[in-house]
Amino acid sequence: MSEEIDDTTPLLRDDESCESQDAVYKSRWRSIRVMYFTMFLSSVGFTIVITSLWPYLQKVDPGANASFLGWVVAVYSLGQMIASPLFGLWSNHRPRREPLVCSIFINLLANIYYAYVHLPKTGNKYHMMISRAFVGFGAGNVAVARSYVAGATSLKERTGAMANMSASQALGFILGPALQAAPALLAAALGLVNIFLVLFILKEHYVDEDGRLIHPSINYTEDNVEDSGEAEENVDNVAVVTSNILFFVVMFIFAVFETIATPLSMDMFAWTRKEAVLYNGIIICCIGFESILVFIVVKLAAQRFGDRLILLAGLAFIFCGFFSLLPWGNHYPRIQWADIKNNSLVSQMTVVSVTNSTVEPTGCPLVQTWCQYTPVINLPQYLTADVLIGIGYPTCNVMSYTLYSKVLGPKPQGVYMGWLTAAGSGARTLGPVFVSNVYTHLGPRWAFSLICGVVVGAILLLMAVYKRLIGESFPKSRYAGGGAMKQDRRRRLEENRNALYFTPATRQPKTTPPQRDPGIRKTPLELSAFSHKRGFGQIVF
């Protein structure tokens, strides 16, 4: 037992041991940075083809319509939703390198498949949909990457590490649309680089809450099974379910925002399709850079104010963003002109020949009856909402992952992270369907009012379980504030250390207390823990 303690704790180390610990520390952070790169490529794999998806679909199948495009976009998230729990479960029982390499290889093959969907003579659009589904399935490794970072960082390091992962995603989101030279094949080439890094750079690391190495090679071994079972019983299921619901809401809102941006700007500002793609692309890039700045601020603010308060603030920013989009005033949107041919209305998608040229109809189409009585949303309103949501979404994203990993405590988190990723993927699948139907039939007033209601519900839910969303949540725990939480966590850590360091070699079953020679005096740590239990003092590190 003493040899194991010396190998895994910073007690009485000599120079050689210090050098070994330093090498392990560097290896751990190299591996974490490989996970950053994996998250970056996952984001690039989604956005690198998104701007060319519609033209490519029309090329491979001219009869495909915008409704089928929605399915092509949605199956990516559906594939990710299915794969995330599976890869998470795999990573709990085997080295994480295995599911990572497998998922990246699936992603690589799916991108090659996507690049050549124009070759079959029939069913090209269905080949495209299948290829995007497999690309999404390969992207299920996001759960493994976040699980790895959660297990390889201490509580103090985790918020910053999760923020860096989200920043890597945001950077991929920004750069993806700019990489348009053979996008699918380029994504496949980047996948090869990622496989190389995972195979030759990534090492298995797992640390406790204070950053001490638990086991250098695999998540949990037979020696840890008993402790893992105890940790499983201590999970606060209310906090876990609430975290999944909050993350679903955050991703649902973002999916609504990115889906509605183009049609909203075309209806309200009378932009052409080309102008809408260009201007919204610029806005999205600016939001991406804004998100990176937000991640930096969040890392610092969380240390001062705590993760839960930052999450609450992020939801407040999102609410303000969508509230600012509500139509008001006496001005109405420009109605899209219509041409009457054979007593039929030719509206938004019609292209009319005028003196050997084409003119694209602009404005709010008459088929959307709300255009005639709903006030226009002004450009300053739209830009203000972009800024506010650009602050709120990345804040909620990183805080959701950080709080969730802390709530789960020291246990394999692959399956749990898989469910969280699946919740986000489900939200990205349902969000576009919800907003497209509500916006088309009822207009922006109803759409954004409902979203504001959803955000208010999320805020109320967060406030209701606020005291339970803490690091390593336990059922029936009630904390008055951050200080009480830290004292309780320190007490539990101290009791665990006493059990590890001061139990006799002939260890008794956990159902009975260990027998001690009456002549052996209690150690200072034991006395401190004893006095804390009796209320005579508290432990201070």
URURQUI-V713499 format. One record per backbone hydrogen bond with DSSP energy under -0.5 kcal/mol. NH is the residue of the N-H (numbers start at 1). CO is the residue of the C=O. Records with the same first field share a line. If there is no record, write none. Layout:
NH=CO  CO
This chain:
5=1
6=2
7=3
8=4
9=5
11=9
12=10
18=14
19=15
20=16
21=17
22=18
23=19
24=20
25=21
26=22
27=23
28=24
29=25
30=26
31=27
32=28
33=29
34=30
35=31
36=32
37=33
38=34
39=35
40=36
41=37
42=38
43=39
44=40
45=41
46=42  43
47=43
48=44
51=47
53=49  50
56=52
57=53
58=54
59=55
60=56
61=57
64=61
69=65
70=66
71=67
72=68
73=69
74=70
75=71
76=72  73
77=73
78=74
79=75
80=76
81=77
82=78
83=79
84=80
85=81
86=82
87=83
88=84
89=85
90=86
91=87
92=88  89
93=89  90
94=90
98=95
99=95
100=96
101=97
102=98
103=99
104=100
105=101
106=102
107=103
108=104
109=105
110=106
111=107
112=108
113=109
114=110
115=111
116=112  113
117=114
119=116
127=123
128=124
129=125
130=126
131=127
132=128
133=129
134=130
135=131
136=132
137=133
138=134
139=135
140=137
141=138
142=139
143=140
145=141
146=142
147=143
148=144
149=145
150=146
151=147
152=148
153=150
155=209
156=209
158=154
159=155
161=157
162=158
163=159
164=160
165=161
166=162
167=163
168=164
169=165
170=166
171=167
172=168
173=169
174=170
175=171
176=172
177=173
178=175
179=175  176
180=178
182=180
186=182
187=183
188=184
189=185
190=186
191=187
192=188
193=189
194=190
195=191
196=192
197=193
198=194
199=195
200=196
201=197
202=197
206=215
207=151
208=212
211=208
214=206
215=206
224=221
225=221  222
228=224
229=225
230=226
231=227
232=228
233=229
234=230
235=232
236=473
237=235
240=236
241=237
242=238
243=239
244=240
245=241
246=242
247=243
248=244
249=245
250=246
251=247
252=248
253=249
254=250
255=251
256=252
257=253
258=254
259=255
260=256
261=257
263=259
264=260
265=261
266=262
267=263
268=264
269=265
270=266
271=265
276=272
277=273
278=274
279=275
280=276
281=277
282=278
283=279
284=280
285=281
286=282
287=283
288=284
289=285
290=286
291=287
292=288
293=289
294=290
295=291
296=292
297=293
298=294
299=295
300=296
301=297
302=298
303=299
304=300
305=301
306=302
310=306
311=307
312=308
313=309
314=310
315=311
316=312
317=313
318=314
319=315
320=316
321=317
322=318
323=319
324=320
325=322
326=323
328=376
333=374
336=364
337=362
339=346
341=339  344
344=341
346=339  344
347=345
350=347
352=350  359
354=357
357=354
359=352
361=350
363=266
364=334
365=363
368=365
369=367
371=368
372=369
373=370
374=370
375=373
376=331
378=376
382=378
383=379
384=380
385=381
386=382
387=383
388=384
389=385
390=386
391=387  388
392=388
393=389
395=391
396=392
397=393
398=394
399=395
400=396
401=397
402=398
403=399
404=400
405=401
406=402
407=403
408=404
409=405
411=409
415=88
417=413
418=414
419=415
420=416
421=417
422=418
423=419
424=420
425=421
426=422
427=423
428=424
429=425
430=426
431=427
432=428
433=429
434=430
435=431
436=432
437=433
438=434
439=435
440=436
441=437
442=438
443=438  439
447=443
448=444
449=445
450=446
451=447
452=448
453=449
454=450
455=451
456=452
457=453
458=454
459=455
460=456
461=457
462=458
463=459
464=460
465=461
466=463
468=465
469=465  466
470=468
472=406
473=407  470
477=474
485=481
486=482
487=483
488=484
489=485
490=486
491=487
492=488
493=489
494=490
495=491
496=492
497=493
498=494
499=495
500=496
501=497
502=498
507=505
512=509
520=517
521=519
527=523
528=524
529=525
530=526
531=527
532=528
533=529
534=530
535=531  532
536=531
537=531
